[in-house]
Every structure is written in C-alpha cells, then in structure tokens.
Amino acid sequence: NGAPAEGDPVADEQRFELGELFALKRPKNAVSGTVHLVRNVLTGVVVGVSSLVVAPIMGAQEDGARGFVTGLGKGIAMLVVMPVAGALAGVAQFGRGIVETPKAVTAKSKGMQWDRDAANWVYYNLAEESTKVATETWL
C-alpha cells in the first residue's frame, strides 16, 4: 500500500507534528502574536513552494514518470494548503496574543517573568532558585 512500516526509523524521523512546523505555543502578548502570525504565514509559503519542487522529484525517484505526475499533484495541493494553514494558524496566534496582552501587562506590573518553555507568566526568585540548585543531588 506504499505506507511506511510501523516502527520504521526513517519513516518515524520524517513524521512531524504541526507544532514543530508552525508557532502554536501561547503568545506572550500582541507583539508576540504578531511575530507568530508572520512566522506561520512565511512557513506555510516556504513549505508550499518547497513541496511543489520536492514532491515531483521524490515521486519520480520512487515511480518514474507516473511518480512525477503524482508528486506534482501533491506539490500543487501543498502549494495551496500550506499557505492557507499558515495564515489560519497565524491569525489564531495573533488573536491569542491580543487576548493575552492585558494579562501580560498585569503580570509584568506584579514583577512576573515570561517562561518561554511553559508559555506562562511565573514569579522568579533568584535566591530560591540558587538554594534549590545547591540542594539538588548531582550524580
């Protein structure tokens, strides 16, 4: 059926989540949401255009002229779908950024800092952190 075998390390490496392609973490504020919007639109366009070039080549390598035509069809589909997906994800992130802006202003005024990994506002205390690190057991 042409589907990669389950557990195939090459196929597993080629799979990805949309979150790895598009910026989907909660934006800090409207500026961050705008950056996500631009990044997602550009990513969608680049992936779409790249697919138009790469998919026919890969198809031809796998199945000759028939694969080229199939790959061209896939490339054209990706040329349309990926920029639209990027725009939709970007607009959603921009909206989320607008919603998060009042929270960001409040959190910043309370002395909180943005934790990029957790995509959340947190209180950070250097003294507490240094005590925690000093008491951790290192193996």
Residue pairs with C-beta under 8 A, 6 or more apart in sequence:
4 10
4 11
4 14
5 11
18 24
18 85
18 89
19 25
21 43
21 47
22 39
22 40
22 43
22 44
22 85
22 86
22 89
22 90
23 35
23 36
23 39
23 40
23 43
23 89
23 93
24 89
24 93
25 119
26 96
26 100
26 119
26 120
27 33
27 35
27 36
27 93
27 96
27 97
27 100
28 97
28 100
28 104
28 114
28 119
29 97
29 100
29 101
29 104
29 105
30 94
30 97
30 98
30 100
30 101
31 97
32 97
32 100
33 93
33 94
33 95
33 96
33 97
33 98
33 100
34 94
34 97
36 89
36 90
36 93
36 94
36 97
37 90
37 91
37 93
37 94
38 90
39 90
40 86
40 87
40 89
40 90
40 93
41 83
41 86
41 87
41 90
42 86
43 86
44 82
44 83
44 84
44 85
44 86
44 87
44 89
44 90
45 82
45 83
45 86
47 78
47 82
47 86
48 78
48 79
48 80
48 81
48 82
48 83
49 79
51 74
51 75
51 78
51 79
51 82
52 72
52 75
52 76
52 78
52 79
53 75
54 75
55 71
55 72
55 74
55 75
55 78
56 68
56 69
56 71
56 72
56 75
57 68
57 71
58 67
58 71
59 67
59 68
59 69
59 70
59 71
59 72
59 74
60 67
60 68
60 71
61 67
63 70
103 121
104 114
104 121
107 114
107 121
110 123
111 123
112 121
112 122
112 123
112 124
113 121
113 122
113 123
113 124
114 120
114 121
114 122
115 121
115 122
